[in-house]
Amino acid sequence: MLYREAGQFKATYVEDQQIFPIRQDRIAFAILLAVAFLVVPLVGNQYWLSAILTPFLVASLATIGLNILTGYAGQLSLGTAAFMAVGAFMAYNFELRMPWMPILGSFALAGLCAAAVGMVFGLPSLRIKGFYLAVATLACQFFVLWALQRIGWFTNYSTSGVITAQKIVILGYAVVTPASKYLLTLSVVAVMALLAKNLMRSQTGRAFMAVRDMDVAAEVIGIRMMRTKLLAFAISSFYCGVAGALYAFCYLGTVEPEAFNLDISFRILFMVIVGGVGSILGSFLGAGFITLLPIFLNLVSGWIRHTFGVELDHAMLSNLELIIFGGLIIFFLIVEPLGLARLWQIGKEKLRLWPFPH
Amino acid sequence: MLKRTRQMALGALAGAAMLALASGPSFAQNEQFIPANGYWVGPYAPGGSGFFGGVIDYFQMLNTRDGGINGVKLTWEKCETEYNNARGVECYERSKKKGPTGATVVHPLSTGITYSLIEKGTADKIPLISMGYGRTDAADGRVFPYVFPLITTYWSQNTAKIKFIGTKEGGMDKLKGKKIVNIYHDSAYGKETIPVLDVQAKKYGFTVTHIAVPHPGNEQQAQWLQVRQIKPDWVILRGWGVMNPTALKAAARAGFPRNKIVGVWWSGAEEDVIPAGDAAKGYIAAGFNLPGTNFPVMQEILKQVYKNGKGEMEDDSRIGSIYHTRGVVAGIITAEAIRTAQGKYGKKPITGEQMRWGIENLNINDARLKQLGAVGLMQALKVSCMDHEGGGAVKFLQWNGKKWNVITDWIASDQSIVRPMIEQSAAAYAKEKGITPRDCSKES
């Protein structure tokens, strides 16, 4: 019913190749964007905007970044948090040392710095693959944090190694309220997600996927290995760098290098795996699952306590939340190893056939 | 089958989501809400659960015995931060609008979270108390009106520590040529004392080597090998959580005498030494609160709270432990600040802004300490607009394998070193952020 495609004919290749070939999808997506841009900032309270939606969007962007590298180009990386750290600290430094620089310019430059670091640490990918590459990128994770903690220049010689993000001003408008920070994050994420989606449908994206599926075959058909792999590292790190800058400027405000520890790298890798390897939509679903579920479990346990008056021990409850969270990850991976994006795809296929499945 | 389970799981999740969003706890009007954003899981759980156990036990005692503060009942809600900055910010955002007047005051109990909340708390007019941790230069209340690193900052503590080492060596002039190693947790918290140590090294003529231990600190072979090469006279341990017992065990293996290791107060609780066993014997740590259940206030808590089975500490042996009494001290300070603010704004729930005034005008003198039954548990405290620290003195405790023994009286910090550094650092922050410092003579 919902997905009746009768009467939707495609007369040109352009129509056939658009991101959302079904009209209902286009409408739904337009509504989603309208809600996210117009309704949410109006109705969302401060807690939702600044503590839930903004970090969710930032995590989505970082997940898209890692998905480009791991999901599309097949290069396993554990350095995501390091690239985010480079983005955050370089954005701070660009703003500090070049105060005339518009903030989005700083974000872009910070992303480029992260891309450069990513390319350097992507070099081993030319020789090694799989888990061995993951270990090589682990070096990046430790090296970057070490450098940020040891070299005073990065933190403007702050005694405790902490940076405080500058005020964001765009065209004379100060971005201070949670709603405006949310909108800024949303705009950046929306534009970059669209770019990523299109990039992955282009020749570059197909080259990435060819490398992922079988690198020898890809080389035989004329895909240049070095260029493709390093490009994947650069683009991925660029996305992570911008995500890191947003994390510092729009969410935490003050960050220490330790905020970008290995734990974050693993979490983002889990977001990719749970959401769906090689899917932009999956990046959002995975980020939502990993960032929002613990908070949600926490709220539910509080609600159960208040409604039923059960006085549960907080420490036990906190541990229980972690257990349930881990259990749900395993549950979803068993039910659908290809991630939440695949679940969504299956659901959509079913809806398109409904009510006459064959 | 699989399909049905999947649908059921999704349905259950969606249903629970609706319920969680639709309802929140309700609060009566005559209540003062204080969030308990701490950590009860993870590697730092002993610190978090002990500290907030003490805070809540004290509030519970006031509620049971006096019906709150001047008739205003104290309420709280726990939120798990996992000692993680992002979760800490989330908890803060969640708790700040609760209760009739919102969050009264926040104890972040993490230097990292304190840093993340400084600007948010100032904007939302919610004071932060970072008692014995956090950003040291926030002691300059002109630049940081909403941040209170009460009792002692890391820098003050550090000067007291050098004084203590000086007395042990037989005078400050004897420090010349001595070697001190500073082993620190590689985080904002750990690094905080590096500059003040460097300044003192220059002043007293000792050499100081800073050695970082990466988080979480359960691997320290290389660091203690370096200590063995340097052969220092003293080691300052600036650890946290699992790093502390590991350090003591590594020191024992490296043959470094434990009675030459001086720890900060976040390295000086029972939980830090018991896991190290015999290796911890003789180890010295600083403290701004003392352990034990003999203080009248602790007896009151035992009588009013634990007798009724409402106590927070499940393990009886942890009642009166260092972290627990530190929480009680935090509870006393919070309650006294509320009382002070009520004196000016009336005996009703106060707002964060009024609480800020209450903390800034807090004066717990010896007479008041006696009334509270906390003589010896903590030092007298007088906060002002200029000085958001208030106390500054430290006692030193030595672990004898069974319990902490107090080995010194209150050792005052050296404000002639600390204060100029605080003012310089705060001024630099003010300049970077474009803050005009308040004029303290105009504050009432």
Boltz contact constraints between the chains, C-beta under 6 A:
constraints:
  - contact:
      token1: [A, 47]
      token2: [B, 93]
      max_distance: 6.0
  - contact:
      token1: [A, 47]
      token2: [B, 94]
      max_distance: 6.0
  - contact:
      token1: [A, 50]
      token2: [B, 93]
      max_distance: 6.0
  - contact:
      token1: [A, 51]
      token2: [B, 90]
      max_distance: 6.0
  - contact:
      token1: [A, 51]
      token2: [B, 93]
      max_distance: 6.0
  - contact:
      token1: [A, 159]
      token2: [B, 195]
      max_distance: 6.0
  - contact:
      token1: [A, 160]
      token2: [B, 188]
      max_distance: 6.0
  - contact:
      token1: [A, 160]
      token2: [B, 191]
      max_distance: 6.0
  - contact:
      token1: [A, 160]
      token2: [B, 192]
      max_distance: 6.0
  - contact:
      token1: [A, 161]
      token2: [B, 188]
      max_distance: 6.0
  - contact:
      token1: [A, 161]
      token2: [B, 191]
      max_distance: 6.0
  - contact:
      token1: [A, 162]
      token2: [B, 115]
      max_distance: 6.0
  - contact:
      token1: [A, 162]
      token2: [B, 188]
      max_distance: 6.0
  - contact:
      token1: [A, 252]
      token2: [B, 116]
      max_distance: 6.0
  - contact:
      token1: [A, 253]
      token2: [B, 119]
      max_distance: 6.0
  - contact:
      token1: [A, 254]
      token2: [B, 115]
      max_distance: 6.0
  - contact:
      token1: [A, 254]
      token2: [B, 116]
      max_distance: 6.0
  - contact:
      token1: [A, 256]
      token2: [B, 112]
      max_distance: 6.0
  - contact:
      token1: [A, 256]
      token2: [B, 188]
      max_distance: 6.0
  - contact:
      token1: [A, 258]
      token2: [B, 187]
      max_distance: 6.0
  - contact:
      token1: [A, 259]
      token2: [B, 85]
      max_distance: 6.0
  - contact:
      token1: [A, 299]
      token2: [B, 20]
      max_distance: 6.0
  - contact:
      token1: [A, 300]
      token2: [B, 16]
      max_distance: 6.0
  - contact:
      token1: [A, 300]
      token2: [B, 20]
      max_distance: 6.0
  - contact:
      token1: [A, 303]
      token2: [B, 20]
      max_distance: 6.0
  - contact:
      token1: [A, 303]
      token2: [B, 23]
      max_distance: 6.0
  - contact:
      token1: [A, 306]
      token2: [B, 25]
      max_distance: 6.0
  - contact:
      token1: [A, 314]
      token2: [B, 40]
      max_distance: 6.0
  - contact:
      token1: [A, 314]
      token2: [B, 78]
      max_distance: 6.0
  - contact:
      token1: [A, 315]
      token2: [B, 40]
      max_distance: 6.0
  - contact:
      token1: [A, 318]
      token2: [B, 40]
      max_distance: 6.0
  - contact:
      token1: [A, 318]
      token2: [B, 41]
      max_distance: 6.0
  - contact:
      token1: [A, 318]
      token2: [B, 80]
      max_distance: 6.0
  - contact:
      token1: [A, 319]
      token2: [B, 41]
      max_distance: 6.0
  - contact:
      token1: [A, 335]
      token2: [B, 6]
      max_distance: 6.0
